[in-house]
Amino acid sequence: MKFGVVVFPGSNCDRDCYYVIKDILRKPVSYIWHKETDLNGFDCVILPGGFSHGDYLRAGAIARFSPVMNTIADFADKGGVVIGICNGFQILLEAGLLPGAMLRNKGLHFICRYEYIKVENSDTPFTGIYKMGQILRMPIAHNDGNYYLDDEGVADLEKNKQVVFRYLSNPNGSVNNIAGIVNKKGNILGMMPHPERSSETALGSKDGLYIFESMVKWLENKR
């Protein structure tokens, strides 16, 4: 089992994700530069938070053209597990690997604080350790986290149980309080809260660690 952490120019949470996998879970992990096109040997790919390419044009709008993104699309199509966190979620949306778009936060301010989210689907590779309805404490740090999708698209998400996490207080104005979603196949997760920043008690919460542990458990059972 091997994890890969994609690094774009402007990524700033790549080392946090790497640390969780290597030093807490003690699993093999490597950095993947955004220009690479070979994902052979990887079981899970992480798109970390940050400000890829300075968030010029729109958050994730330039990163979606990185060579690695076509490879990630093929990787996921073949069943590989992909998680995009914050800017990683924005990139997945821009690349069309998840439905919807990110708008500026409703208050037009950058938000950086802990929030509470609810587990809406515990039957995914990312949430198998959680219980349905479990409340988690995780930090957010974004300026463009207002998730938007038209009414028909939102209805499909809800019907297909693709909404995985939901804010309790909706700090950014996201439609239906959505904090994280998966694709229809269930192997791509995008979420705005940072599980890597809530993976140790010393950080104020370790609720996020169980996302990574869920992925490990799911990949082990898959073998």
QUILIN-V182155 format. One record per residue. N is the residue number from 1. RES is the residue in one small letter. PHI is phi in whole degrees, 0 to 359 (999 if undefined). OMEGA is omega in whole degrees, 0 to 359 (none if undefined). Layout:
# QUILIN-V182155
N_RES_PHI_OMEGA, N_RES_PHI_OMEGA
This chain:
# QUILIN-V182155
1_m_999_181, 2_k_219_178, 3_f_256_174, 4_g_232_178, 5_v_246_182, 6_v_286_179, 7_v_242_174, 8_f_257_171, 9_p_300_182, 10_g_105_174, 11_s_297_178, 12_n_224_177, 13_c_244_181, 14_d_297_181, 15_r_291_177, 16_d_297_179, 17_c_296_179, 18_y_300_180, 19_y_299_181, 20_v_300_182, 21_i_291_186, 22_k_282_190, 23_d_262_177, 24_i_263_180, 25_l_276_180, 26_r_57_177, 27_k_244_179, 28_p_298_181, 29_v_208_178, 30_s_222_171, 31_y_281_177, 32_i_236_178, 33_w_293_189, 34_h_296_179, 35_k_267_180, 36_e_285_181, 37_t_230_181, 38_d_242_179, 39_l_248_179, 40_n_300_179, 41_g_95_179, 42_f_266_177, 43_d_254_180, 44_c_218_178, 45_v_241_180, 46_i_249_171, 47_l_260_188, 48_p_277_177, 49_g_282_181, 50_g_140_181, 51_f_223_184, 52_s_306_181, 53_h_54_177, 54_g_70_183, 55_d_58_177, 56_y_295_187, 57_l_70_174, 58_r_208_178, 59_a_300_178, 60_g_87_187, 61_a_291_178, 62_i_272_181, 63_a_301_182, 64_r_296_178, 65_f_268_178, 66_s_299_181, 67_p_308_184, 68_v_295_186, 69_m_291_176, 70_n_296_179, 71_t_293_178, 72_i_296_178, 73_a_299_178, 74_d_293_179, 75_f_302_180, 76_a_291_180, 77_d_298_180, 78_k_269_176, 79_g_105_178, 80_g_294_182, 81_v_268_182, 82_v_229_174, 83_i_230_176, 84_g_247_185, 85_i_249_178, 86_c_57_178, 87_n_300_176, 88_g_296_176, 89_f_296_179, 90_q_300_179, 91_i_294_178, 92_l_298_177, 93_l_293_180, 94_e_296_181, 95_a_279_180, 96_g_78_179, 97_l_277_172, 98_l_224_181, 99_p_279_175, 100_g_108_181, 101_a_208_176, 102_m_253_176, 103_l_256_175, 104_r_298_178, 105_n_309_185, 106_k_303_180, 107_g_268_179, 108_l_61_178, 109_h_232_172, 110_f_292_180, 111_i_245_179, 112_c_220_181, 113_r_190_175, 114_y_283_175, 115_e_225_176, 116_y_257_178, 117_i_232_182, 118_k_248_177, 119_v_282_182, 120_e_260_179, 121_n_212_181, 122_s_263_182, 123_d_251_177, 124_t_224_177, 125_p_297_186, 126_f_258_188, 127_t_227_186, 128_g_298_181, 129_i_275_180, 130_y_282_172, 131_k_256_175, 132_m_303_178, 133_g_83_181, 134_q_297_180, 135_i_262_183, 136_l_241_177, 137_r_249_181, 138_m_220_179, 139_p_276_170, 140_i_240_178, 141_a_202_184, 142_h_201_176, 143_n_251_182, 144_d_237_183, 145_g_237_182, 146_n_274_185, 147_y_291_180, 148_y_231_173, 149_l_204_182, 150_d_294_186, 151_d_302_180, 152_e_296_179, 153_g_295_179, 154_v_296_179, 155_a_299_178, 156_d_294_178, 157_l_303_182, 158_e_294_181, 159_k_297_182, 160_n_272_180, 161_k_58_179, 162_q_272_174, 163_v_281_185, 164_v_259_179, 165_f_230_180, 166_r_225_177, 167_y_294_172, 168_l_277_184, 169_s_250_181, 170_n_52_186, 171_p_289_187, 172_n_244_179, 173_g_93_183, 174_s_302_179, 175_v_301_180, 176_n_55_179, 177_n_60_186, 178_i_289_178, 179_a_247_180, 180_g_194_181, 181_i_223_172, 182_v_241_173, 183_n_286_182, 184_k_298_180, 185_k_287_176, 186_g_89_184, 187_n_254_174, 188_i_238_178, 189_l_245_170, 190_g_239_180, 191_m_213_179, 192_m_276_176, 193_p_298_185, 194_h_257_177, 195_p_292_181, 196_e_291_179, 197_r_269_177, 198_s_223_183, 199_s_245_177, 200_e_216_180, 201_t_302_181, 202_a_298_180, 203_l_273_180, 204_g_103_177, 205_s_190_172, 206_k_240_180, 207_d_297_182, 208_g_286_182, 209_l_301_186, 210_y_287_171, 211_i_294_180, 212_f_292_177, 213_e_294_176, 214_s_297_178, 215_m_297_178, 216_v_299_180, 217_k_299_181, 218_w_295_181, 219_l_291_177, 220_e_295_180, 221_n_289_181, 222_k_287_184, 223_r_291_none
